[in-house]
């Protein structure tokens, strides 16, 4: 299938979604994938959109509130989205659709549940989409979270049982068992990128 453009004919955009919990390795895989695909892929990070918020709204009920609900004596951060946060994320989804509509191949680095995926599917139904689950055991994710130093401790635990529930992936990769480049090679081979 070919999409038409006022600037000539181009192949339809391909969109690779890397879905996983924070610190799972999505960004590292995306960067590795960009090095080995035959066509250029743009890397869109959810974190880049979150960074657009003013500093005062980084932990604010109108944007995203980070609540600690401990589990087994360990921190577990639950994120509550307010109206500004919901608008921001809706805007991100529409921006991705707009980028794809211009013929850009995309790697989307996301933390989404089945409801968010349904919204993406409705927006992006006319594009070639590949959904990849980026997996790792909770203890590995928590160790990475501590090592990074730029994450709220407890985010991984808060997302762990929610993010992958009900998702049907085209491919799953385990970042505890493979390097980012090995994961990228599996993705490239599976989808002939």
N, C-alpha and C positions, 0 to 999 in steps of 0.2 A: 504494500500500500504506500502511495506517495502523497505527501502533503504539498499543496501549491502555495507559492509565495509571489509577491509582486516583484521579487528580485530573481525569479527563475525557479527551477525545480530543485527541490531538496528532499532528502530522505526523511521519513517520519522520525521525530525525536524518540529516543529510547530513554527510559527513566529507570534507574536502579535505586530502589529504596533499601537502605541499610538500617534496619530497625533493631534497636537493642537498648539495654539499660545503660545509664551513664557509666563511663569507664570500661565499657565492653570492648572498645577498640574500633569503633566505627570510623572515626576520622583517620586513623592510621591505615585502615583498609582502603578507604576512599583515596588517600594520597598514593598508595601503592597501585591501586587500580588505574589511576590516571596515567601512571608510567607505562602501562602495558596494553592498554586498549588501542585498537587500530584507528578509531575515531576519537577526537577530543571530547572529553566529558568535563562539564563544569561541576564543581563540588559545592553543594549548598548545605550549609550547616544550620541546624536549628539554633545552636548557640549564638550564631551571628545575629539572628533576629532577636533573641533574648537580650543581647548586648545593646540593642537599639534603645532599650528602656532607659529613662533617666535614672541616675544612681538612687534617688529617693524612692524609686518604685521597684527596686530589686527584691525587696521582701515587703510587699505592701498588699493589703487585701483587694485593692482595685486591679492590681496586675497579677502577681503570684505570691501567695502567702505560703511559707514553709513551716509546717507544724510538726513538732516532734511527738510521735506516738510510740514510745519504746516497745520493743518486742524481745522477749527473753533477756531482758537486762541490757539490750543494745539499742542505740538510737535508730529510729525508723522515721524518716522524713516523708510526710505526705504533703503533696503540693495541691493547693486549692487555687483555681483560676478565678479571678474576678473579671469584670466586664472589659477592662483594658487588656488583660492577658488574653481573653478569648478573641478580642478583635485582632490582636497581634498575630495569634496563631492562624486565624482565618485568613488574614492578609498574607501570611507566609504561604498557605496552601494555594491561594489565588496567584501569588507571584510565581510560584513554581509552574502553574498551568500557563501563565503568560510567557515564561521563559521557554517552555516546551513548544508553545504555539509558534514561536519564532524559529523553530527547528533546532534548538539547543539540546544536545544530549546531556543528561543530568545524573549525578549521583547525589541522592538526598540522604543526609545523615540525620536520622529522626529517632525520637523516643515516643512511640505512639501505641495506642491500644486499638482494639477492633473497631471502636466507634470512629476514631480519627481516620483509620484506614478506609472505612466506608465513605467518608467525606472525600478523601483523595480519589477513591475509585470513581465516584460520581463526577468529579471534576476532570479526571484524566482518562476517561474511557476510550478516547480516540487515539491514544498513544500506546506504544509498546512499553509495558511496565513489567519489571521483575522485582519481586519482593524477597529480600534476603533477611533471615533471622540471624542476628549476631549474638551468639550464646557464650556463656561462661558460668561456672559454678558461683554461687553467692559468695563463698569465702574468697575466691579469686577477685571478684568484683570489689569486695570490701577492702581487700589488701591494696588494690590499685587505687581505690578512692583515698585511702590514707596516704599512699606514696605520692600521689599527684599534688596534694596540698591546695588545690584550687576548687575542691568540691566540698559541699556540706556532707559531713559524715552522717550516714544514714539514708542518703538518697538511693543508693543501690538496693538496700533492704526494702525501702518504701516502694520501689518500682518492681522488684523481683517477681512477685507473684501476680502482678497485674498486666505487665506489658505484653507478654507473649500469649496470654490466655485467649483462646479462640482464634488466634491468627493461623492462617494456612499459608505457609511459605513455599516459594518455588525452590528454595535452597536454604539450608541452615549450615552455618560454620561455627566451630568451637574455637574461640580465641585462646583458650587455655591449652589447646592441643596443637595449634598451628600459628605460625607467625602471620603478621599482617600481609606480607607478600604471598605466602602460601594460600591464605584465604582469598586474596585478590585473584590468584591464578585459578583457583577452583571456580570463582564467579565468572571469570573470563571464559573458561572452557565450557561451563554449563550453558552460558547464554551466547556463546560465539561472538564475543566482543573484540 
